[in-house]
Amino acid sequence: MSSGNGIIAETREKIQTELDTLLAVLEDVQGVIPEGAYLRGMNALGSLHRHKQTALTAIRPGAILRCWKTLEEIEEDDEDIYDEIMEVADDIVVELCGQDSSIYSDERYNLVHRGNEQETFQALMDYKPREGNAGYETSPMVLHHAIQVIMERLFNDTYHELEIVRPVSCQCGWRGAQGNWDRHIRNMRHQRWVDAESEKRQSENAAREAIFQSELARARELVSELFTKSRRENGMIYFKQEDVKDSRAFKQAMEDFISAWTQISGERVIFVSEQGELSWFT
């Protein structure tokens, strides 16, 4: 950290200590002074805190950039500044969108009314600190991140809206908006289609299995014939590699036959290629 930044940080801590002392005093005397005096004191403390941020970041030219932190860094390292960013963001939202709006509102609901997004976005793009508005008494970094927070919320709201109306389709033939998907899959017509497709797949699987079993029976006959014709020497059975068919049924029949036969007789099976190369059955 540079010496300039060190002085600024040290001064900020000292001022904050004094502000905390004043806050403690106000809390101690809250019960013995008029409520109006207590509220004026609390408001003054809030103003002093904002003036502190503005003054310390403007002490020297370039100090703002040297002290600049990303929103993520501030959220992790400086709770006070992060709270100030959110307060300024909320004040700007109220300023631009009305008293009923708040940056703290439930994210299930849009920050601004549908149709006002572009106007609010443009107002944020053109936002300039002026005396009397929400961004006037804060630092440039806090104002920047406050507007960033609001724009992020606007983006998320808009993205959610687009996701709801995004067109989707189902294999059953239905077409509609993404927001209606859950209702569609619970629809009785869709459920009947699901049941029909399940029965259809089961029927197709049963038909394929019947065909395979027929092919497997024929393959077992072929393997048996090959075994009868094969050469045997010294506990070895030699199969010609070119006689092996490239089909799932034939390979299954060959594997079943060889496994059963070797357990019974103890003979080993060897495949012979056209080039005379030998390989064990695995």
Phi and psi restraints in degrees (value plus and minus 20) as a CYANA .aco file:
   2 SER   PHI     -90.4   -50.4
   2 SER   PSI     142.0   182.0
   3 SER   PHI     -83.2   -43.2
   3 SER   PSI     -58.9   -18.9
   4 GLY   PHI     -79.3   -39.3
   4 GLY   PSI     -66.3   -26.3
   5 ASN   PHI     -84.5   -44.5
   5 ASN   PSI     -54.9   -14.9
   6 GLY   PHI     -84.0   -44.0
   6 GLY   PSI     -62.5   -22.5
   7 ILE   PHI     -84.4   -44.4
   7 ILE   PSI     -63.2   -23.2
   8 ILE   PHI     -81.2   -41.2
   8 ILE   PSI     -65.3   -25.3
   9 ALA   PHI     -83.7   -43.7
   9 ALA   PSI     -62.3   -22.3
  10 GLU   PHI     -84.7   -44.7
  10 GLU   PSI     -62.8   -22.8
  11 THR   PHI     -83.7   -43.7
  11 THR   PSI     -60.5   -20.5
  12 ARG   PHI     -80.2   -40.2
  12 ARG   PSI     -63.0   -23.0
  13 GLU   PHI     -84.7   -44.7
  13 GLU   PSI     -61.2   -21.2
  14 LYS   PHI     -85.9   -45.9
  14 LYS   PSI     -64.3   -24.3
  15 ILE   PHI     -82.7   -42.7
  15 ILE   PSI     -62.0   -22.0
  16 GLN   PHI     -83.1   -43.1
  16 GLN   PSI     -55.9   -15.9
  17 THR   PHI     -81.2   -41.2
  17 THR   PSI     -63.6   -23.6
  18 GLU   PHI     -87.4   -47.4
  18 GLU   PSI     -58.3   -18.3
  19 LEU   PHI     -83.0   -43.0
  19 LEU   PSI     -59.9   -19.9
  20 ASP   PHI     -83.5   -43.5
  20 ASP   PSI     -56.7   -16.7
  21 THR   PHI     -83.8   -43.8
  21 THR   PSI     -65.0   -25.0
  22 LEU   PHI     -81.9   -41.9
  22 LEU   PSI     -59.4   -19.4
  23 LEU   PHI     -82.0   -42.0
  23 LEU   PSI     -62.2   -22.2
  24 ALA   PHI     -83.9   -43.9
  24 ALA   PSI     -60.3   -20.3
  25 VAL   PHI     -83.0   -43.0
  25 VAL   PSI     -65.6   -25.6
  26 LEU   PHI     -78.7   -38.7
  26 LEU   PSI     -61.5   -21.5
  27 GLU   PHI     -84.6   -44.6
  27 GLU   PSI     -56.6   -16.6
  28 ASP   PHI     -87.2   -47.2
  28 ASP   PSI     -56.5   -16.5
  29 VAL   PHI    -119.7   -79.7
  29 VAL   PSI     -12.8    27.2
  30 GLN   PHI     -75.4   -35.4
  30 GLN   PSI     -56.6   -16.6
  31 GLY   PHI     -99.8   -59.8
  31 GLY   PSI     -30.8     9.2
  32 VAL   PHI    -136.4   -96.4
  32 VAL   PSI     -19.7    20.3
  33 ILE   PHI    -137.6   -97.6
  33 ILE   PSI     137.3   177.3
  34 PRO   PHI     -78.8   -38.8
  34 PRO   PSI     128.4   168.4
  35 GLU   PHI     -80.1   -40.1
  35 GLU   PSI     -57.1   -17.1
  36 GLY   PHI     -82.5   -42.5
  36 GLY   PSI     -59.6   -19.6
  37 ALA   PHI     -85.6   -45.6
  37 ALA   PSI     -58.7   -18.7
  38 TYR   PHI     -84.2   -44.2
  38 TYR   PSI     -63.7   -23.7
  39 LEU   PHI     -86.3   -46.3
  39 LEU   PSI     -59.4   -19.4
  40 ARG   PHI     -82.9   -42.9
  40 ARG   PSI     -59.6   -19.6
  41 GLY   PHI     -82.6   -42.6
  41 GLY   PSI     -62.4   -22.4
  42 MET   PHI     -86.7   -46.7
  42 MET   PSI     -59.9   -19.9
  43 ASN   PHI     -84.6   -44.6
  43 ASN   PSI     -58.8   -18.8
  44 ALA   PHI     -84.2   -44.2
  44 ALA   PSI     -60.2   -20.2
  45 LEU   PHI     -81.8   -41.8
  45 LEU   PSI     -61.9   -21.9
  46 GLY   PHI     -82.2   -42.2
  46 GLY   PSI     -60.7   -20.7
  47 SER   PHI     -85.9   -45.9
  47 SER   PSI     -61.6   -21.6
  48 LEU   PHI     -81.6   -41.6
  48 LEU   PSI     -58.2   -18.2
  49 HIS   PHI     -82.6   -42.6
  49 HIS   PSI     -63.5   -23.5
  50 ARG   PHI     -87.6   -47.6
  50 ARG   PSI     -60.4   -20.4
  51 HIS   PHI     -83.0   -43.0
  51 HIS   PSI     -56.4   -16.4
  52 LYS   PHI     -79.5   -39.5
  52 LYS   PSI     -67.6   -27.6
  53 GLN   PHI     -81.6   -41.6
  53 GLN   PSI     -64.9   -24.9
  54 THR   PHI     -84.1   -44.1
  54 THR   PSI     -66.4   -26.4
  55 ALA   PHI     -86.7   -46.7
  55 ALA   PSI     -63.9   -23.9
  56 LEU   PHI     -90.5   -50.5
  56 LEU   PSI     -51.7   -11.7
  57 THR   PHI     -99.2   -59.2
  57 THR   PSI     -32.0     8.0
  58 ALA   PHI    -130.8   -90.8
  58 ALA   PSI      -4.6    35.4
  59 ILE   PHI     -80.3   -40.3
  59 ILE   PSI     -64.1   -24.1
  60 ARG   PHI    -154.4  -114.4
  60 ARG   PSI     129.6   169.6
  61 PRO   PHI     -78.5   -38.5
  61 PRO   PSI     113.1   153.1
  62 GLY   PHI      69.4   109.4
  62 GLY   PSI     -31.3     8.7
  63 ALA   PHI     -82.0   -42.0
  63 ALA   PSI     -54.0   -14.0
  64 ILE   PHI     -79.3   -39.3
  64 ILE   PSI     -65.2   -25.2
  65 LEU   PHI     -90.7   -50.7
  65 LEU   PSI     -56.4   -16.4
  66 ARG   PHI     -88.9   -48.9
  66 ARG   PSI     -49.8    -9.8
  67 CYS   PHI    -113.1   -73.1
  67 CYS   PSI     -19.7    20.3
  68 TRP   PHI     -85.4   -45.4
  68 TRP   PSI     116.7   156.7
  69 LYS   PHI    -149.8  -109.8
  69 LYS   PSI     131.1   171.1
  70 THR   PHI     -93.7   -53.7
  70 THR   PSI     143.1   183.1
  71 LEU   PHI     -80.9   -40.9
  71 LEU   PSI     -58.4   -18.4
  72 GLU   PHI     -84.4   -44.4
  72 GLU   PSI     -62.4   -22.4
  73 GLU   PHI     -83.0   -43.0
  73 GLU   PSI     -62.4   -22.4
  74 ILE   PHI     -84.6   -44.6
  74 ILE   PSI     -62.5   -22.5
  75 GLU   PHI     -81.5   -41.5
  75 GLU   PSI     -54.2   -14.2
  76 GLU   PHI    -102.1   -62.1
  76 GLU   PSI     -55.2   -15.2
  77 ASP   PHI    -130.5   -90.5
  77 ASP   PSI     -41.8    -1.8
  78 ASP   PHI    -159.9  -119.9
  78 ASP   PSI      71.3   111.3
  79 GLU   PHI     -84.5   -44.5
  79 GLU   PSI     -56.6   -16.6
  80 ASP   PHI     -84.0   -44.0
  80 ASP   PSI     -66.4   -26.4
  81 ILE   PHI     -86.8   -46.8
  81 ILE   PSI     -58.3   -18.3
  82 TYR   PHI     -82.6   -42.6
  82 TYR   PSI     -62.6   -22.6
  83 ASP   PHI     -82.1   -42.1
  83 ASP   PSI     -58.6   -18.6
  84 GLU   PHI     -85.1   -45.1
  84 GLU   PSI     -59.6   -19.6
  85 ILE   PHI     -79.7   -39.7
  85 ILE   PSI     -65.9   -25.9
  86 MET   PHI     -86.8   -46.8
  86 MET   PSI     -56.7   -16.7
  87 GLU   PHI     -85.5   -45.5
  87 GLU   PSI     -63.5   -23.5
  88 VAL   PHI     -84.6   -44.6
  88 VAL   PSI     -61.2   -21.2
  89 ALA   PHI     -80.0   -40.0
  89 ALA   PSI     -62.8   -22.8
  90 ASP   PHI     -85.6   -45.6
  90 ASP   PSI     -60.8   -20.8
  91 ASP   PHI     -82.7   -42.7
  91 ASP   PSI     -59.7   -19.7
  92 ILE   PHI     -87.0   -47.0
  92 ILE   PSI     -60.2   -20.2
  93 VAL   PHI     -80.6   -40.6
  93 VAL   PSI     -64.9   -24.9
  94 VAL   PHI     -82.8   -42.8
  94 VAL   PSI     -60.4   -20.4
  95 GLU   PHI     -83.4   -43.4
  95 GLU   PSI     -61.2   -21.2
  96 LEU   PHI    -108.6   -68.6
  96 LEU   PSI     -51.8   -11.8
  97 CYS   PHI    -134.3   -94.3
  97 CYS   PSI     -29.8    10.2
  98 GLY   PHI      88.4   128.4
  98 GLY   PSI     145.4   185.4
  99 GLN   PHI     -84.9   -44.9
  99 GLN   PSI     -43.0    -3.0
 100 ASP   PHI    -101.8   -61.8
 100 ASP   PSI     -25.3    14.7
 101 SER   PHI    -121.0   -81.0
 101 SER   PSI     130.9   170.9
 102 SER   PHI    -177.3  -137.3
 102 SER   PSI     122.0   162.0
 103 ILE   PHI     -86.6   -46.6
 103 ILE   PSI     -39.0     1.0
 104 TYR   PHI    -108.1   -68.1
 104 TYR   PSI     -18.3    21.7
 105 SER   PHI     -84.3   -44.3
 105 SER   PSI     135.5   175.5
 106 ASP   PHI     -76.2   -36.2
 106 ASP   PSI     111.0   151.0
 107 GLU   PHI     -89.6   -49.6
 107 GLU   PSI     -27.8    12.2
 108 ARG   PHI     -92.1   -52.1
 108 ARG   PSI     -36.4     3.6
 109 TYR   PHI    -135.4   -95.4
 109 TYR   PSI     124.7   164.7
 110 ASN   PHI     -86.6   -46.6
 110 ASN   PSI     124.6   164.6
 111 LEU   PHI     -85.8   -45.8
 111 LEU   PSI     -59.1   -19.1
 112 VAL   PHI    -143.0  -103.0
 112 VAL   PSI     139.3   179.3
 113 HIS   PHI     -85.0   -45.0
 113 HIS   PSI     126.0   166.0
 114 ARG   PHI     -78.0   -38.0
 114 ARG   PSI     111.2   151.2
 115 GLY   PHI      81.8   121.8
 115 GLY   PSI     -37.0     3.0
 116 ASN   PHI    -120.2   -80.2
 116 ASN   PSI     -15.4    24.6
 117 GLU   PHI     -82.1   -42.1
 117 GLU   PSI     -66.7   -26.7
 118 GLN   PHI     -84.2   -44.2
 118 GLN   PSI     -61.5   -21.5
 119 GLU   PHI     -82.4   -42.4
 119 GLU   PSI     -63.4   -23.4
 120 THR   PHI     -87.6   -47.6
 120 THR   PSI     -60.7   -20.7
 121 PHE   PHI     -81.0   -41.0
 121 PHE   PSI     -64.1   -24.1
 122 GLN   PHI     -85.1   -45.1
 122 GLN   PSI     -58.8   -18.8
 123 ALA   PHI     -81.8   -41.8
 123 ALA   PSI     -56.6   -16.6
 124 LEU   PHI     -90.4   -50.4
 124 LEU   PSI     -59.1   -19.1
 125 MET   PHI     -81.7   -41.7
 125 MET   PSI     -56.4   -16.4
 126 ASP   PHI    -115.2   -75.2
 126 ASP   PSI     -14.7    25.3
 127 TYR   PHI     -84.3   -44.3
 127 TYR   PSI     112.4   152.4
 128 LYS   PHI    -158.2  -118.2
 128 LYS   PSI     111.2   151.2
 129 PRO   PHI     -82.2   -42.2
 129 PRO   PSI     103.2   143.2
 130 ARG   PHI    -151.3  -111.3
 130 ARG   PSI     131.7   171.7
 131 GLU   PHI     -77.0   -37.0
 131 GLU   PSI     105.3   145.3
 132 GLY   PHI      81.4   121.4
 132 GLY   PSI     -38.6     1.4
 133 ASN   PHI    -112.7   -72.7
 133 ASN   PSI     152.6   192.6
 134 ALA   PHI     -84.6   -44.6
 134 ALA   PSI     -47.7    -7.7
 135 GLY   PHI    -115.0   -75.0
 135 GLY   PSI     -15.5    24.5
 136 TYR   PHI     -91.9   -51.9
 136 TYR   PSI     -61.0   -21.0
 137 GLU   PHI    -117.2   -77.2
 137 GLU   PSI      -7.9    32.1
 138 THR   PHI    -130.9   -90.9
 138 THR   PSI     152.3   192.3
 139 SER   PHI    -100.2   -60.2
 139 SER   PSI     138.2   178.2
 140 PRO   PHI     -77.6   -37.6
 140 PRO   PSI     -58.5   -18.5
 141 MET   PHI     -85.1   -45.1
 141 MET   PSI     -65.2   -25.2
 142 VAL   PHI     -83.2   -43.2
 142 VAL   PSI     -63.2   -23.2
 143 LEU   PHI     -83.0   -43.0
 143 LEU   PSI     -63.0   -23.0
 144 HIS   PHI     -78.1   -38.1
 144 HIS   PSI     -68.9   -28.9
 145 HIS   PHI     -92.4   -52.4
 145 HIS   PSI     -50.0   -10.0
 146 ALA   PHI     -82.8   -42.8
 146 ALA   PSI     -65.2   -25.2
 147 ILE   PHI     -86.2   -46.2
 147 ILE   PSI     -56.0   -16.0
 148 GLN   PHI     -80.6   -40.6
 148 GLN   PSI     -63.9   -23.9
 149 VAL   PHI     -80.4   -40.4
 149 VAL   PSI     -63.5   -23.5
 150 ILE   PHI     -86.6   -46.6
 150 ILE   PSI     -62.8   -22.8
 151 MET   PHI     -85.2   -45.2
 151 MET   PSI     -56.8   -16.8
 152 GLU   PHI     -82.6   -42.6
 152 GLU   PSI     -61.7   -21.7
 153 ARG   PHI     -84.8   -44.8
 153 ARG   PSI     -62.3   -22.3
 154 LEU   PHI     -81.3   -41.3
 154 LEU   PSI     -61.9   -21.9
 155 PHE   PHI     -82.4   -42.4
 155 PHE   PSI     -66.7   -26.7
 156 ASN   PHI     -82.8   -42.8
 156 ASN   PSI     -60.1   -20.1
 157 ASP   PHI     -82.7   -42.7
 157 ASP   PSI     -64.3   -24.3
 158 THR   PHI     -85.8   -45.8
 158 THR   PSI     -61.8   -21.8
 159 TYR   PHI     -81.2   -41.2
 159 TYR   PSI     -62.2   -22.2
 160 HIS   PHI     -82.1   -42.1
 160 HIS   PSI     -61.9   -21.9
 161 GLU   PHI     -80.7   -40.7
 161 GLU   PSI     -63.6   -23.6
 162 LEU   PHI     -85.1   -45.1
 162 LEU   PSI     -56.8   -16.8
 163 GLU   PHI     -84.9   -44.9
 163 GLU   PSI     -57.5   -17.5
 164 ILE   PHI     -83.9   -43.9
 164 ILE   PSI     -61.7   -21.7
 165 VAL   PHI    -113.3   -73.3
 165 VAL   PSI     -21.3    18.7
 166 ARG   PHI     -80.6   -40.6
 166 ARG   PSI     107.2   147.2
 167 PRO   PHI     -90.3   -50.3
 167 PRO   PSI     115.1   155.1
 168 VAL   PHI    -153.8  -113.8
 168 VAL   PSI     144.3   184.3
 169 SER   PHI    -157.8  -117.8
 169 SER   PSI     138.0   178.0
 170 CYS   PHI    -138.8   -98.8
 170 CYS   PSI     133.8   173.8
 171 GLN   PHI     -82.8   -42.8
 171 GLN   PSI     -39.9     0.1
 172 CYS   PHI     -96.1   -56.1
 172 CYS   PSI     -28.5    11.5
 173 GLY   PHI      89.2   129.2
 173 GLY   PSI     -29.5    10.5
 174 TRP   PHI     -91.1   -51.1
 174 TRP   PSI     122.3   162.3
 175 ARG   PHI    -151.7  -111.7
 175 ARG   PSI     121.2   161.2
 176 GLY   PHI    -198.9  -158.9
 176 GLY   PSI    -187.2  -147.2
 177 ALA   PHI    -104.9   -64.9
 177 ALA   PSI     128.9   168.9
 178 GLN   PHI     -74.7   -34.7
 178 GLN   PSI     -56.4   -16.4
 179 GLY   PHI     -83.6   -43.6
 179 GLY   PSI     -37.9     2.1
 180 ASN   PHI    -120.4   -80.4
 180 ASN   PSI     -14.7    25.3
 181 TRP   PHI     -82.2   -42.2
 181 TRP   PSI     -69.1   -29.1
 182 ASP   PHI     -80.1   -40.1
 182 ASP   PSI     -60.2   -20.2
 183 ARG   PHI     -86.0   -46.0
 183 ARG   PSI     -56.7   -16.7
 184 HIS   PHI     -84.1   -44.1
 184 HIS   PSI     -66.0   -26.0
 185 ILE   PHI     -90.6   -50.6
 185 ILE   PSI     -34.5     5.5
 186 ARG   PHI    -111.4   -71.4
 186 ARG   PSI     -27.1    12.9
 187 ASN   PHI     -86.1   -46.1
 187 ASN   PSI     121.0   161.0
 188 MET   PHI     -80.9   -40.9
 188 MET   PSI     -58.9   -18.9
 189 ARG   PHI     -82.0   -42.0
 189 ARG   PSI     -62.4   -22.4
 190 HIS   PHI     -85.6   -45.6
 190 HIS   PSI     -60.1   -20.1
 191 GLN   PHI     -83.4   -43.4
 191 GLN   PSI     -58.8   -18.8
 192 ARG   PHI     -84.1   -44.1
 192 ARG   PSI     -58.3   -18.3
 193 TRP   PHI     -84.4   -44.4
 193 TRP   PSI     -62.1   -22.1
 194 VAL   PHI     -80.1   -40.1
 194 VAL   PSI     -65.6   -25.6
 195 ASP   PHI     -83.5   -43.5
 195 ASP   PSI     -61.3   -21.3
 196 ALA   PHI     -85.3   -45.3
 196 ALA   PSI     -61.3   -21.3
 197 GLU   PHI     -85.0   -45.0
 197 GLU   PSI     -57.7   -17.7
 198 SER   PHI     -84.5   -44.5
 198 SER   PSI     -63.8   -23.8
 199 GLU   PHI     -84.4   -44.4
 199 GLU   PSI     -57.6   -17.6
 200 LYS   PHI     -84.9   -44.9
 200 LYS   PSI     -63.4   -23.4
 201 ARG   PHI     -85.4   -45.4
 201 ARG   PSI     -59.2   -19.2
 202 GLN   PHI     -82.8   -42.8
 202 GLN   PSI     -61.2   -21.2
 203 SER   PHI     -84.9   -44.9
 203 SER   PSI     -63.2   -23.2
 204 GLU   PHI     -84.8   -44.8
 204 GLU   PSI     -61.0   -21.0
 205 ASN   PHI     -83.6   -43.6
 205 ASN   PSI     -60.7   -20.7
 206 ALA   PHI     -84.6   -44.6
 206 ALA   PSI     -59.8   -19.8
 207 ALA   PHI     -86.3   -46.3
 207 ALA   PSI     -63.4   -23.4
 208 ARG   PHI     -83.1   -43.1
 208 ARG   PSI     -58.1   -18.1
 209 GLU   PHI     -86.6   -46.6
 209 GLU   PSI     -57.7   -17.7
 210 ALA   PHI     -85.2   -45.2
 210 ALA   PSI     -61.0   -21.0
 211 ILE   PHI     -84.0   -44.0
 211 ILE   PSI     -62.2   -22.2
 212 PHE   PHI     -84.1   -44.1
 212 PHE   PSI     -61.9   -21.9
 213 GLN   PHI     -83.7   -43.7
 213 GLN   PSI     -56.0   -16.0
 214 SER   PHI     -86.0   -46.0
 214 SER   PSI     -64.4   -24.4
 215 GLU   PHI     -85.0   -45.0
 215 GLU   PSI     -56.3   -16.3
 216 LEU   PHI     -86.1   -46.1
 216 LEU   PSI     -60.0   -20.0
 217 ALA   PHI     -82.9   -42.9
 217 ALA   PSI     -63.1   -23.1
 218 ARG   PHI     -85.8   -45.8
 218 ARG   PSI     -58.5   -18.5
 219 ALA   PHI     -85.9   -45.9
 219 ALA   PSI     -56.5   -16.5
 220 ARG   PHI     -84.4   -44.4
 220 ARG   PSI     -55.7   -15.7
 221 GLU   PHI     -84.5   -44.5
 221 GLU   PSI     -63.5   -23.5
 222 LEU   PHI     -83.3   -43.3
 222 LEU   PSI     -62.5   -22.5
 223 VAL   PHI     -83.4   -43.4
 223 VAL   PSI     -60.4   -20.4
 224 SER   PHI     -82.6   -42.6
 224 SER   PSI     -60.4   -20.4
 225 GLU   PHI     -85.2   -45.2
 225 GLU   PSI     -62.6   -22.6
 226 LEU   PHI     -81.7   -41.7
 226 LEU   PSI     -60.3   -20.3
 227 PHE   PHI     -81.8   -41.8
 227 PHE   PSI     -61.1   -21.1
 228 THR   PHI     -83.9   -43.9
 228 THR   PSI     -56.2   -16.2
 229 LYS   PHI    -105.6   -65.6
 229 LYS   PSI     -33.8     6.2
 230 SER   PHI     -91.1   -51.1
 230 SER   PSI     132.5   172.5
 231 ARG   PHI    -102.1   -62.1
 231 ARG   PSI     120.4   160.4
 232 ARG   PHI    -144.4  -104.4
 232 ARG   PSI     113.8   153.8
 233 GLU   PHI    -171.0  -131.0
 233 GLU   PSI     108.0   148.0
 234 ASN   PHI      30.7    70.7
 234 ASN   PSI      27.4    67.4
 235 GLY   PHI      56.6    96.6
 235 GLY   PSI      -7.2    32.8
 236 MET   PHI    -134.6   -94.6
 236 MET   PSI     121.4   161.4
 237 ILE   PHI    -136.1   -96.1
 237 ILE   PSI     105.8   145.8
 238 TYR   PHI    -125.8   -85.8
 238 TYR   PSI      98.7   138.7
 239 PHE   PHI    -125.9   -85.9
 239 PHE   PSI     119.6   159.6
 240 LYS   PHI     -96.9   -56.9
 240 LYS   PSI     110.6   150.6
 241 GLN   PHI     -81.2   -41.2
 241 GLN   PSI     -54.4   -14.4
 242 GLU   PHI     -91.6   -51.6
 242 GLU   PSI     -33.9     6.1
 243 ASP   PHI    -102.2   -62.2
 243 ASP   PSI     -30.6     9.4
 244 VAL   PHI    -100.7   -60.7
 244 VAL   PSI     100.5   140.5
 245 LYS   PHI    -100.0   -60.0
 245 LYS   PSI     125.9   165.9
 246 ASP   PHI    -113.3   -73.3
 246 ASP   PSI      50.0    90.0
 247 SER   PHI    -162.6  -122.6
 247 SER   PSI     133.0   173.0
 248 ARG   PHI     -83.6   -43.6
 248 ARG   PSI     -59.7   -19.7
 249 ALA   PHI     -84.8   -44.8
 249 ALA   PSI     -64.2   -24.2
 250 PHE   PHI     -85.5   -45.5
 250 PHE   PSI     -64.2   -24.2
 251 LYS   PHI     -82.4   -42.4
 251 LYS   PSI     -58.5   -18.5
 252 GLN   PHI     -85.1   -45.1
 252 GLN   PSI     -63.8   -23.8
 253 ALA   PHI     -83.3   -43.3
 253 ALA   PSI     -61.5   -21.5
 254 MET   PHI     -83.4   -43.4
 254 MET   PSI     -65.0   -25.0
 255 GLU   PHI     -83.4   -43.4
 255 GLU   PSI     -65.6   -25.6
 256 ASP   PHI     -81.6   -41.6
 256 ASP   PSI     -63.8   -23.8
 257 PHE   PHI     -86.1   -46.1
 257 PHE   PSI     -66.8   -26.8
 258 ILE   PHI     -85.1   -45.1
 258 ILE   PSI     -62.2   -22.2
 259 SER   PHI     -80.9   -40.9
 259 SER   PSI     -65.4   -25.4
 260 ALA   PHI     -85.6   -45.6
 260 ALA   PSI     -63.8   -23.8
 261 TRP   PHI     -87.6   -47.6
 261 TRP   PSI     -63.2   -23.2
 262 THR   PHI     -84.8   -44.8
 262 THR   PSI     -51.7   -11.7
 263 GLN   PHI     -89.3   -49.3
 263 GLN   PSI     -54.3   -14.3
 264 ILE   PHI     -98.3   -58.3
 264 ILE   PSI     -69.8   -29.8
 265 SER   PHI    -119.1   -79.1
 265 SER   PSI     -42.4    -2.4
 266 GLY   PHI      61.3   101.3
 266 GLY   PSI     -19.6    20.4
 267 GLU   PHI     -94.0   -54.0
 267 GLU   PSI     127.7   167.7
 268 ARG   PHI    -119.3   -79.3
 268 ARG   PSI     128.7   168.7
 269 VAL   PHI    -127.3   -87.3
 269 VAL   PSI     111.6   151.6
 270 ILE   PHI    -146.4  -106.4
 270 ILE   PSI     116.2   156.2
 271 PHE   PHI    -119.4   -79.4
 271 PHE   PSI     117.0   157.0
 272 VAL   PHI    -135.9   -95.9
 272 VAL   PSI     102.3   142.3
 273 SER   PHI    -101.3   -61.3
 273 SER   PSI     152.4   192.4
 274 GLU   PHI     -83.8   -43.8
 274 GLU   PSI     -45.8    -5.8
 275 GLN   PHI    -106.4   -66.4
 275 GLN   PSI     -17.0    23.0
 276 GLY   PHI      65.4   105.4
 276 GLY   PSI     -13.6    26.4
 277 GLU   PHI     -96.5   -56.5
 277 GLU   PSI     123.2   163.2
 278 LEU   PHI    -127.3   -87.3
 278 LEU   PSI     126.5   166.5
 279 SER   PHI    -168.5  -128.5
 279 SER   PSI     123.1   163.1
 280 TRP   PHI     -97.7   -57.7
 280 TRP   PSI     131.3   171.3
 281 PHE   PHI     -93.6   -53.6
 281 PHE   PSI     108.4   148.4
